[in-house]
Structures are given as structure tokens and as C-alpha cells.
């Protein structure tokens, strides 16, 4: 068997179309294209909503955790209140 002919870019040449199969060719209706487009938009909107609803609680939890950690362990130098002396 011989390999199918290829053009310069490496694509396979399909050859001449089969005449019997040309009768089966139909144009897609606008209604079908609209339904496909709506399904794609619906799925992408649901994916965005799922991503948003999963990430927002984690971000809020992280912020509350950082506030708690900051309140428990202050990082500033304070005055020595017990002996009345200031730290330099």
C-alpha cells in the first residue's frame, strides 16, 4: 500500500469527494447553531459560577485567619509599661 499524498505543510490530501456522499451534505440551520451557542454559554457561565463559589469562601477564611494571627502576635516594638522605660 502507498501512503496518502501530503502537501508541503504535512497535511493529508483527502482526494476527490465521493459523489454518493455529496447528497448527504446539509447546511446547519440557524436554530441549531443558536442552541449550540446557548449550551456553550450556559456551561461556561456555570463553570464561572462554580469557580467563584468555591474560591470566595476560601479567600474569606484566609483573610479572617490573617486577622486572627495579626491580633495574637503583634509585630511592633512597644514601650516597657512595667518599668516605665521606653525601648529604643
C-alpha positions as CSV (number, residue, x, y, z in Angstrom):
1,X,0.0,0.0,0.0
2,X,1.2,3.5,-0.7
3,X,1.0,6.3,1.8
4,X,-1.6,9.1,1.1
5,X,-0.2,12.1,-0.6
6,X,0.9,15.0,1.6
7,X,1.3,18.7,0.8
8,X,4.2,20.9,1.9
9,X,2.8,21.6,5.4
10,X,2.3,17.9,6.2
11,X,-1.5,17.9,5.8
12,X,-3.1,14.8,4.2
13,X,-4.8,15.4,0.9
14,X,-8.3,13.9,1.1
15,X,-8.6,13.5,-2.6
16,X,-11.8,13.9,-4.7
17,X,-15.1,13.9,-2.8
18,X,-17.3,10.8,-3.1
19,X,-20.3,11.6,-5.3
20,X,-22.7,9.4,-3.4
21,X,-21.9,11.2,-0.1
22,X,-22.3,14.7,-1.5
23,X,-26.1,14.1,-1.4
24,X,-26.0,13.9,2.4
25,X,-24.5,17.4,2.8
26,X,-26.9,19.8,4.6
27,X,-26.4,23.3,5.9
28,X,-26.8,23.7,9.6
29,X,-29.9,25.7,10.5
30,X,-29.7,28.9,12.4
31,X,-31.8,27.3,15.2
32,X,-29.2,24.5,15.6
33,X,-26.4,27.0,15.8
34,X,-28.3,29.1,18.3
35,X,-29.0,26.1,20.5
36,X,-25.3,25.1,20.4
37,X,-24.2,28.6,21.2
38,X,-26.7,28.8,24.2
39,X,-25.5,25.5,25.5
40,X,-21.8,26.6,25.4
41,X,-22.7,29.9,27.2
42,X,-24.7,28.1,29.8
43,X,-21.9,25.7,30.5
44,X,-19.2,28.4,30.7
45,X,-21.5,30.5,33.0
46,X,-21.9,27.5,35.3
47,X,-18.2,26.9,35.3
48,X,-17.5,30.5,36.3
49,X,-20.2,30.4,39.0
50,X,-18.8,27.2,40.4
51,X,-15.2,28.5,40.4
52,X,-16.4,31.7,42.1
53,X,-18.5,30.0,44.7
54,X,-15.6,27.6,45.6
55,X,-12.9,30.3,45.8
56,X,-14.7,33.1,47.7
57,X,-15.2,31.1,51.0
58,X,-11.5,30.2,50.9
59,X,-10.4,33.8,50.4
60,X,-12.7,35.0,53.2
61,X,-11.4,32.2,55.5
62,X,-7.8,33.2,54.7
63,X,-8.5,36.9,55.5
64,X,-10.1,36.1,58.8
65,X,-7.2,33.8,59.6
66,X,-4.6,36.5,58.9
67,X,-6.6,39.0,61.0
68,X,-6.6,36.5,63.9
69,X,-2.8,35.8,63.6
70,X,-2.1,39.6,63.5
71,X,-4.1,40.2,66.6
72,X,-2.4,37.4,68.6
73,X,1.1,38.3,67.7
74,X,1.7,42.0,67.1
75,X,5.0,42.8,65.3
76,X,5.6,46.4,66.6
77,X,8.0,47.3,69.3
78,X,6.2,48.6,72.4
79,X,7.1,50.7,75.4
80,X,8.0,48.9,78.5
81,X,5.0,49.6,80.6
82,X,6.1,47.8,83.7
83,X,9.3,49.7,84.4
84,X,8.2,53.0,82.8
85,X,11.1,52.9,80.3
86,X,10.9,53.2,76.5
87,X,12.6,50.8,74.2
88,X,14.8,52.3,71.6
